Structure formats: C-alpha cells, structure tokens
Amino acid sequence: MNSGLTLAHAVRLSGLSDEQLSEWLGKCRPSDLLLMDAMFELWAQQGQLPPQSEGWRVWLMMAGRGFGKTRAGAEWVHRLAMTGCKRIALVAASIDEARSVMVEGVSGLLAIARRSRTPVTWEPSLGRLKWPKGSVAQLYSGDHADGLRGPEHHFAWCDELAKWRQAESAWDNLQMGLRAGPRPRLLVTTTPRPMRLLERIRSDRWTVTTGGRTTDNVSLPKSFVEVMMATYGGSRLGRQELDGELMAEAEGSLFPRAMMEKARIQPLTPLGFAESPSPSRGEGMDRIVVGVDPPVSAEGDACGIVVAGRRGGKLYVLADCSVERASPERWAAAVALAAGQWGASHVVAEANQGGVMVKSVLEAADAGLKVRLVHASRGKSARAEPVAIRFETGRAYLAGTFPELEAELAGLKIGGGYEGPSRSPDRADACVWALTELSETRNGLPRIRAL
C-alpha cells in the first residue's frame, strides 16, 4: 500500500467478504493501517460526513454515545482550518471539557493533526490552537455565554450542547458572531436531551440533521455494545443515549413520553396475528384500518399513513408507513400497500385538503380499496383528546417503537397548539383518525342507541 490510497480503494474493499477483508488487512503494515485511519472518508458512517446540500448553516449531528461524533467534528474542523486563514470557535460545556475532549482527546484535533502529519501549535494557557496556514481555533464555554459576545468567527464546533448551563444565551451570542467570510457554518455534535433549544435548532430551515446509533460504530468493543443493548436497549434511556433519538415533548403535552412508554408493547407483524394467544406477540385483530393525512403538495408536508387495529375493545398502533415529499401517486401507492399488507378493512382519510380528489387518487392506486373520507371540524388537539384518554387509561397501546410519530404526538398540547419537530403533525393526525375510527365512541362520549 502507498500514499496513493483513494476512495476508489474503499469501493473495491467494500466488495470483499469478511474473510477476504481480514486476510487483506493482515497483510497491511502498521504504517498502512495508520494511513487508512487518517483517511476518514474511507470508513466513516454517512452520518459523520458533512452534508452535500447547499445553503445550510448549521449541521446538527445527534447520535448515540460512542457513535464517533468527536472524531467527525475534529475531522471537519481540521479540514476547514487547512483551507486558509480562518477563525474557529470550539465551544463545550466548560473550558476543561473543550480542552480534554475536543483538542487533547483520543479523537480530538491534536490526534487528527498527528494522523495527517500536520504541525499545529497548541497553547493550553491561552486555550488556542493554530494551524500552519494561519487558522486559529479558540476555546469557549457554554457555561459562560458572555465569552461569546463580540468575537467573529468563520466556523464553529459546538460539542454536547445539551450539557451547556447557559445554552440559550451562549447559542445566541455565537450565532451573532458567526459572520466572518462568505459562508459561515457551524457543527453541533451532541447526544440528544429534551430541551427547547435543540428542537428550535432542528426545526430551523438552515439546519441539516444527521446522526446514528452506538451500534453503528464497528470500532467499539463487541462486549460493550452487547452489555449496553442488553441493559438499555428499547428503553427510553437507551433510545436517547444509544440510538441518538431526541425524546422531547411539549410543555403540557397531550401524550407525555412517560405515558407512551407505559403503553408500549412488543411489535406486531402483518403475518403473525393468528399464531399466538398474546396480543403482545401477534394475536389477530378484530378490525384494522389505515389512517391517512394527505399532503397539500409533493413539496410540502409528509403524508401521514398509520395502521391501527382493535381487539377486545382495546386499540393498537401497528405501523407508521408515512412517506415524505411524495407525489399523489406515490403516497397513494404507499397507502394501498399498507392496507394490503395488514389486511385493513378500509382507509380513513382526511378530506379537508383535496376532498374528492383524495378518494379518487387512493382508488386509482387500488380499485378494491375502500375509502372513507372524514372532515376536520375541530382542532388537532381537540380531536386527539379522546385518543389520549384511551392511552392514559390503558385502552390504547403502541405495538413497537415509532420515533417520528411519537415525537409528533408528544408535541400536541392540552388546550390546543403544537410544538413538535415537524411543521405539521401529519403522522399524529393520521394516527388520531385511525384510532378514532376504531373507537366505540368516536367523540369520547357514551352513545345512546334506540331499540
């Protein structure tokens, strides 16, 4: 192997079997392996690589512990610092953490510089790192927001934002100083925690979000991963700390995270309904429907598609089959596929946007599809209240984990309003329509039947 190693080699190596790859690596010299390690793009996860789209200002990398956030951040900063004379802000929860993790850590900037054989100057007493072409990185603390008031920067790297004590003020000061050069940019590497600032950053139009799970890092010891997944896998803590999922909820949420966790059972499968006596392991439903919240246009919101079932008076969310940025033909095909896979009796679709067109598009996708149109006469939260009561009283369940759907449900507020991750709670609306259709009392009130 020589210094001419390129990304083309990665393509060829990816086609080797595990045995062939092990044999190939066994023939490599230590210097070759170090060279490979220095070529980050050869083996990095997609979530560790900078966004390729144009126009973004903030790159938000929310990922589980051990995913490789620090390595990705250091690689990004180092490459930018080598492009010329740049001013870079390195912000952590404290100066000590910025120094020990972002600069001096195993995957920090000094380690990256050594791997690439770049002579950098580290001045610990000044909290300053210099590159040969004149770039300077200065350390700051998210615990002292005023330290970021005034300095101008071309780029910034913010680590573990969820730990900053003065997160809102520090973030705002940093943003106002991020104005040097033609295209200032910022990277946030953090394990997610419920906080309004992270929701605000993620929903911003200039933010691109990437991430990954702890299990995505093949460099981690297998024993560590096994213990972590056996201990925390599937739990709320595990979803946050290992899967990198932002477990946030609106203040006064109709669907608090704790309530949804309590209502969670094992996933059900379309083919497993009649094979077990326990509903948590696949027992059949009395009735299954697909709730649909159609988008206004292919470039707008997602098309909410949620499958739900009823058994013995209890309701179950079975699947979230929602699609984003889909044409009418594509989302209608997704609805028909979900209905066919789960054996749904019919589809219930909101008709406020599109009316008869919604029904015709769905029937065009599958001539045998039974469609019932519903019209929203009340606000989203008002429609969701009877469904939330069913979850709270143990009469509705989540058969599995549905991160995007649960985030939207958690964003619905008591008394009205929505503070979720998406612009509109399309998945939540579809879920509410499906569960309302299956409810014995659609408006949450007892019915009197004349005999």
Phi and psi in degrees as a GROMACS rama.xvg file:
@    title "Ramachandran Plot"
@    xaxis  label "Phi"
@    yaxis  label "Psi"
@TYPE xy
-136.749  -179.367  ASN-2
-69.4916  -2.81688  SER-3
-83.7598  11.7557  GLY-4
-57.3456  127.673  LEU-5
-129.539  177.553  THR-6
-64.9541  -23.3949  LEU-7
-61.5458  -32.6995  ALA-8
-64.045  -36.6596  HIS-9
-62.0887  -38.8447  ALA-10
-62.4123  -43.8336  VAL-11
-67.9031  -40.596  ARG-12
-65.7271  -32.592  LEU-13
-65.8031  -19.4059  SER-14
-86.6391  -3.80267  GLY-15
-82.0922  149.211  LEU-16
-73.5511  168.756  SER-17
-59.5131  -39.4237  ASP-18
-67.2178  -42.7066  GLU-19
-65.688  -39.3923  GLN-20
-66.7141  -41.2127  LEU-21
-61.805  -41.6501  SER-22
-64.155  -40.6927  GLU-23
-65.6992  -44.5409  TRP-24
-65.4574  -32.9896  LEU-25
-63.8945  -22.4802  GLY-26
-90.3874  -8.04137  LYS-27
-77.4241  144.418  CYS-28
-78.9994  157.759  ARG-29
-53.8616  -37.6721  PRO-30
-65.2469  -34.4027  SER-31
-66.1557  -42.3583  ASP-32
-65.2549  -38.2384  LEU-33
-64.7696  -36.4532  LEU-34
-65.5954  -42.2189  LEU-35
-62.2586  -42.1215  MET-36
-62.0258  -35.9058  ASP-37
-71.2766  -23.8881  ALA-38
-88.8546  81.6872  MET-39
-55.7885  -39.973  PHE-40
-65.5451  -16.7611  GLU-41
-65.0589  -34.7504  LEU-42
-131.923  1.09159  TRP-43
-66.1475  147.734  ALA-44
-70.3812  155.145  GLN-45
-58.8601  -36.9459  GLN-46
-69.0538  -10.9143  GLY-47
-94.6605  -7.31482  GLN-48
-98.9244  143.532  LEU-49
-57.2559  145.515  PRO-50
-59.0302  143.503  PRO-51
-91.9618  -11.677  GLN-52
-72.2829  162.214  SER-53
-97.3545  156.512  GLU-54
88.2798  -5.04729  GLY-55
-78.9076  149.535  TRP-56
-112.945  -35.3135  ARG-57
-120.928  128.701  VAL-58
-105.88  110.896  TRP-59
-101.117  112.029  LEU-60
-106.43  98.1749  MET-61
-102.115  118.817  MET-62
-149.759  164.982  ALA-63
-70.8365  165.577  GLY-64
-64.0657  137.85  ARG-65
81.1796  3.9513  GLY-66
-66.5986  -32.2624  PHE-67
115.211  30.4182  GLY-68
-65.6871  -43.4859  LYS-69
-64.55  -44.4578  THR-70
-60.0856  -43.7952  ARG-71
-63.5544  -41.6131  ALA-72
-65.1354  -43.2469  GLY-73
-65.7473  -39.3134  ALA-74
-63.2476  -42.1984  GLU-75
-64.6687  -47.2504  TRP-76
-64.055  -44.4816  VAL-77
-59.3694  -43.4801  HIS-78
-65.947  -39.9626  ARG-79
-66.6466  -39.0059  LEU-80
-65.1333  -25.7398  ALA-81
-84.5149  -2.44067  MET-82
-88.609  -5.39336  THR-83
154.695  -159.815  GLY-84
-88.6831  98.6508  CYS-85
-121.476  149.886  LYS-86
-105.644  124.142  ARG-87
-126.182  135.375  ILE-88
-100.32  129.982  ALA-89
-112.957  110.623  LEU-90
-119.058  125.083  VAL-91
-127.943  -177.271  ALA-92
-62.8283  -29.493  ALA-93
-149.864  164.743  SER-94
-62.6265  -39.7105  ILE-95
-60.2489  -42.2407  ASP-96
-70.4523  -36.7721  GLU-97
-60.5057  -40.798  ALA-98
-71.1076  -48.8663  ARG-99
-74.9113  -27.1854  SER-100
-104.145  -56.1604  VAL-101
-73.4498  -31.8018  MET-102
-105.255  -57.2339  VAL-103
-94.342  -4.2964  GLU-104
-66.3219  168.345  GLY-105
-56.4562  -35.8728  VAL-106
-110.263  17.4332  SER-107
-80.3171  -173.294  GLY-108
-66.1784  -36.737  LEU-109
-64.887  -38.5959  LEU-110
-65.7357  -40.2039  ALA-111
-64.512  -41.2077  ILE-112
-63.0897  -40.9215  ALA-113
-63.8326  -42.4598  ARG-114
-62.0172  -36.584  ARG-115
-92.9364  5.1009  SER-116
57.2721  43.3459  ARG-117
-103.262  121.979  THR-118
-76.806  107.525  PRO-119
-112.5  157.898  VAL-120
-111.716  118.403  THR-121
-107.54  121.973  TRP-122
-114.339  86.7499  GLU-123
-57.4164  -38.9063  PRO-124
-64.7652  -27.5219  SER-125
-100.664  -6.72953  LEU-126
60.6282  45.9276  GLY-127
-137.392  137.83  ARG-128
-125.067  131.369  LEU-129
-119.552  142.725  LYS-130
-108.005  160.981  TRP-131
-57.9018  -34.1202  PRO-132
-87.3753  7.525  LYS-133
104.903  -5.91793  GLY-134
-67.6182  143.766  SER-135
-131.572  130.093  VAL-136
-110.536  128.79  ALA-137
-113.38  138.081  GLN-138
-84.4429  139.141  LEU-139
-136.177  163.748  TYR-140
-117.497  133.406  SER-141
-73.2459  -5.70817  GLY-142
-86.8413  -10.5327  ASP-143
-132.376  84.247  HIS-144
-61.7695  -33.4232  ALA-145
-65.1221  -22.3531  ASP-146
-63.8713  -20.1735  GLY-147
-98.0517  3.82185  LEU-148
-85.2916  112.46  ARG-149
119  -55.622  GLY-150
-61.9198  142.081  PRO-151
-103.365  144.199  GLU-152
-138.275  152.411  HIS-153
-83.3212  -40.6853  HIS-154
-141.138  163.708  PHE-155
-149.462  148.095  ALA-156
-125.325  119.849  TRP-157
-110.3  122.263  CYS-158
-108.677  136.059  ASP-159
48.0847  57.0498  GLU-160
-54.3552  -33.9769  LEU-161
-66.2563  -11.4876  ALA-162
-96.4989  -10.0082  LYS-163
-65.7543  132.852  TRP-164
-76.3393  -32.4155  ARG-165
-114.183  51.1982  GLN-166
-58.2627  -50.6302  ALA-167
-60.4548  -49.6053  GLU-168
-67.7268  -43.1246  SER-169
-63.1324  -41.7093  ALA-170
-63.231  -45.7981  TRP-171
-63.4156  -42.9131  ASP-172
-63.2701  -40.9384  ASN-173
-63.6086  -43.1237  LEU-174
-60.8245  -42.2138  GLN-175
-68.9865  -24.0497  MET-176
-93.2419  -5.34669  GLY-177
-87.1195  75.2334  LEU-178
-140.243  10.5903  ARG-179
-87.7554  141.954  ALA-180
81.4026  172.563  GLY-181
-74.3409  -24.5792  PRO-182
-146.306  78.3149  ARG-183
-67.9489  141.957  PRO-184
-141.798  162.284  ARG-185
-144.365  139.075  LEU-186
-115.106  131.328  LEU-187
-113.361  120.645  VAL-188
-113.263  118.754  THR-189
-156.585  148.128  THR-190
-81.6642  127.297  THR-191
-68.3996  144.334  PRO-192
-138.851  148.199  ARG-193
-61.3514  112.51  PRO-194
-158.282  144.091  MET-195
-61.9274  -35.3566  ARG-196
-63.5423  -42.9658  LEU-197
-62.6166  -39.9893  LEU-198
-63.221  -40.8479  GLU-199
-64.2836  -43.4461  ARG-200
-65.7602  -45.5808  ILE-201
-63.8921  -33.8941  ARG-202
-85.2701  -6.33366  SER-203
-67.6602  141.757  ASP-204
-65.8384  -20.9488  ARG-205
-97.9884  11.8616  TRP-206
-103.546  136.209  THR-207
-114.659  127.847  VAL-208
-108.378  131.686  THR-209
-130.458  175.855  THR-210
171.8  -167.976  GLY-211
178.336  178.973  GLY-212
-104.607  161.792  ARG-213
-56.219  -40.0705  THR-214
-68.2459  -12.5199  THR-215
-73.2011  -20.2614  ASP-216
-87.3672  103.476  ASN-217
-71.9247  -10.8785  VAL-218
-81.2994  -15.4937  SER-219
-71.0862  146.004  LEU-220
-58.0789  133.276  PRO-221
-59.2686  -36.9027  LYS-222
-64.1932  -38.9194  SER-223
-63.0631  -46.7912  PHE-224
-61.6904  -42.917  VAL-225
-62.6445  -42.0373  GLU-226
-66.7598  -43.6756  VAL-227
-62.2977  -44.1285  MET-228
-71.151  -36.1929  MET-229
-68.6166  -32.7425  ALA-230
-85.452  -42.6119  THR-231
-118.873  -7.61433  TYR-232
-57.3691  130.882  GLY-233
85.5535  -15.5734  GLY-234
-81.8225  166.947  SER-235
-62.071  -41.9966  ARG-236
-62.857  -42.0123  LEU-237
-65.0436  -40.2632  GLY-238
-63.886  -33.3325  ARG-239
-80.269  -52.8604  GLN-240
-84.2083  -28.0164  GLU-241
-103.597  -38.9194  LEU-242
-92.7504  -10.1509  ASP-243
70.9989  30.3426  GLY-244
-94.4027  133.407  GLU-245
-80.9  106.216  LEU-246
-92.4961  63.9453  MET-247
-98.1116  163.335  ALA-248
-152.501  153.963  GLU-249
-72.8618  152.093  ALA-250
-66.124  127.277  GLU-251
74.387  36.1907  GLY-252
-65.2665  140.44  SER-253
-67.9143  -30.5294  LEU-254
-123.482  76.6521  PHE-255
-59.2885  147.73  PRO-256
-57.5871  -39.8457  ARG-257
-62.0316  -37.6072  ALA-258
-66.912  -41.9362  MET-259
-66.7204  -37.4182  MET-260
-62.5934  -40.0531  GLU-261
-65.3945  -29.6284  LYS-262
-90.66  6.55279  ALA-263
-85.7705  135.924  ARG-264
-127.071  179.384  ILE-265
-66.9443  149.576  GLN-266
-61.3361  149.116  PRO-267
-109.054  155.486  LEU-268
-121.704  152.574  THR-269
-58.6433  -31.6162  PRO-270
-96.7297  -0.294781  LEU-271
-107.375  9.12259  GLY-272
-61.5871  -40.386  PHE-273
-98.519  14.72  ALA-274
-103.446  -0.521181  GLU-275
-150.188  145.804  SER-276
-77.8002  -5.1021  PRO-277
-107.317  127.173  SER-278
-62.0681  -22.4562  PRO-279
-79.9165  -3.82646  SER-280
-124.639  13.1038  ARG-281
118.72  17.6539  GLY-282
-68.5382  149.446  GLU-283
-65.3668  154.828  GLY-284
-96.2476  151.941  MET-285
-70.9125  -32.5041  ASP-286
-158.698  143.421  ARG-287
-133.038  136.421  ILE-288
-132.292  163.787  VAL-289
-117.508  120.965  VAL-290
-91.0674  136.851  GLY-291
-132.027  131.537  VAL-292
-117.408  95.3027  ASP-293
-68.2214  148.431  PRO-294
-81.4426  158.503  PRO-295
-73.0074  -37.6833  VAL-296
-149.222  166.67  SER-297
-68.5281  -22.103  ALA-298
-95.1651  -0.77331  GLU-299
-97.1246  -130.06  GLY-300
-73.8424  172.264  ASP-301
-74.2079  161.909  ALA-302
-95.2868  111.145  CYS-303
-73.7333  124.06  GLY-304
-134.464  108.619  ILE-305
-129.106  131.075  VAL-306
-97.0722  132.028  VAL-307
-137.233  153.248  ALA-308
-134.977  163.85  GLY-309
-128.982  138.222  ARG-310
-147.514  122.67  ARG-311
57.3315  35.2789  GLY-312
83.721  -2.99902  GLY-313
-107.671  146.991  LYS-314
-108.53  146.66  LEU-315
-135.142  128.078  TYR-316
-82.14  119.589  VAL-317
-101.144  -36.4313  LEU-318
-160.177  147.82  ALA-319
-112.316  106.065  ASP-320
-108.632  22.9561  CYS-321
-60.1536  150.296  SER-322
-128.957  151.175  VAL-323
-114.389  148.42  GLU-324
48.5719  50.5253  ARG-325
-110.406  143.562  ALA-326
-69.9157  163.12  SER-327
-54.9808  -38.8637  PRO-328
-65.0183  -39.4352  GLU-329
-71.2821  -46.0706  ARG-330
-70.7716  -30.6489  TRP-331
-66.3016  -38.9668  ALA-332
-64.6343  -36.9367  ALA-333
-65.8267  -37.6503  ALA-334
-64.6488  -47.2656  VAL-335
-61.6784  -39.1053  ALA-336
-64.3009  -45.1969  LEU-337
-62.2079  -43.1635  ALA-338
-63.2613  -40.1567  ALA-339
-69.4965  -42.8452  GLY-340
-64.3042  -37.2894  GLN-341
-97.3887  -2.24278  TRP-342
65.3468  41.372  GLY-343
-68.5532  142.344  ALA-344
-70.7693  -35.59  SER-345
-166.795  175.594  HIS-346
-112.87  135.577  VAL-347
-113.039  120.157  VAL-348
-126.927  137.253  ALA-349
-69.7924  133.549  GLU-350
-112.324  10.0777  ALA-351
-62.8855  -33.2342  ASN-352
-110.503  102.105  GLN-353
110.662  -28.3017  GLY-354
52.8653  -124.378  GLY-355
-60.6216  -29.4532  VAL-356
-58.7902  -37.9224  MET-357
-59.8135  -45.9056  VAL-358
-65.2535  -42.0003  LYS-359
-66.034  -38.1094  SER-360
-65.541  -42.3559  VAL-361
-66.0433  -42.4373  LEU-362
-69.8242  -27.5786  GLU-363
-68.8329  -32.0359  ALA-364
-71.5466  -31.0855  ALA-365
-154.769  109.098  ASP-366
-61.601  -25.2386  ALA-367
-90.4879  3.19285  GLY-368
-76.5982  125.203  LEU-369
-88.733  126.725  LYS-370
-123.636  131.698  VAL-371
-118.206  121.196  ARG-372
-88.4998  139.213  LEU-373
-127.101  150.525  VAL-374
-117.98  133.505  HIS-375
-81.7406  111.116  ALA-376
-103.114  -9.35842  SER-377
-125.482  167.479  ARG-378
-67.4749  164.456  GLY-379
-59.1027  -45.7531  LYS-380
-66.1065  -38.7556  SER-381
-63.2364  -40.1706  ALA-382
-66.9372  -32.0007  ARG-383
-82.2269  -17.3194  ALA-384
-57.8486  -48.383  GLU-385
-60.525  -33.617  PRO-386
-68.3691  -42.8005  VAL-387
-60.8232  -36.8024  ALA-388
-63.4542  -38.1306  ILE-389
-63.2846  -41.3682  ARG-390
-64.6696  -42.7215  PHE-391
-65.1977  -32.8978  GLU-392
-96.7541  10.9327  THR-393
76.7795  27.4179  GLY-394
-114.249  7.11971  ARG-395
-144.095  145.373  ALA-396
-138.322  154.755  TYR-397
-102.262  110.785  LEU-398
-87.0504  73.5325  ALA-399
126.945  -166.821  GLY-400
-115.5  128.393  THR-401
-131.967  80.2564  PHE-402
-53.781  -49.6715  PRO-403
-67.9207  -42.8096  GLU-404
-63.8693  -44.9768  LEU-405
-65.0322  -34.842  GLU-406
-64.5848  -38.3743  ALA-407
-71.238  -41.6346  GLU-408
-60.2182  -41.8721  LEU-409
-65.8634  -19.6965  ALA-410
-85.0274  -11.2041  GLY-411
-77.476  130.178  LEU-412
-105.905  146.511  LYS-413
-62.5795  130.885  ILE-414
87.0605  -0.634019  GLY-415
113.209  156.767  GLY-416
103.532  157.818  GLY-417
-143.115  128.302  TYR-418
-133.056  58.7543  GLU-419
-103.96  -176.133  GLY-420
-74.7804  -25.731  PRO-421
-99.5527  165.712  SER-422
-65.8803  -34.9972  ARG-423
-140.018  141.942  SER-424
-80.7753  65.2917  PRO-425
-65.3654  -42.4199  ASP-426
-66.5723  -43.3542  ARG-427
-61.8268  -41.3532  ALA-428
-61.1939  -45.4504  ASP-429
-61.6103  -40.5694  ALA-430
-62.676  -44.9358  CYS-431
-63.918  -42.1218  VAL-432
-60.6749  -44.2547  TRP-433
-65.2908  -47.4168  ALA-434
-69.4822  -34.0224  LEU-435
-65.1326  -40.3967  THR-436
-61.2815  -34.7911  GLU-437
-85.4393  -13.9259  LEU-438
-68.38  145.829  SER-439
-70.2081  -30.4752  GLU-440
-126.097  103.91  THR-441
-65.6225  -30.1905  ARG-442
-98.154  6.65819  ASN-443
82.535  1.44788  GLY-444
-112.265  150.016  LEU-445
-61.3527  145.049  PRO-446
-104.584  148.067  ARG-447
-113.059  120.392  ILE-448
-102.786  128.729  ARG-449
-78.7385  130.692  ALA-450
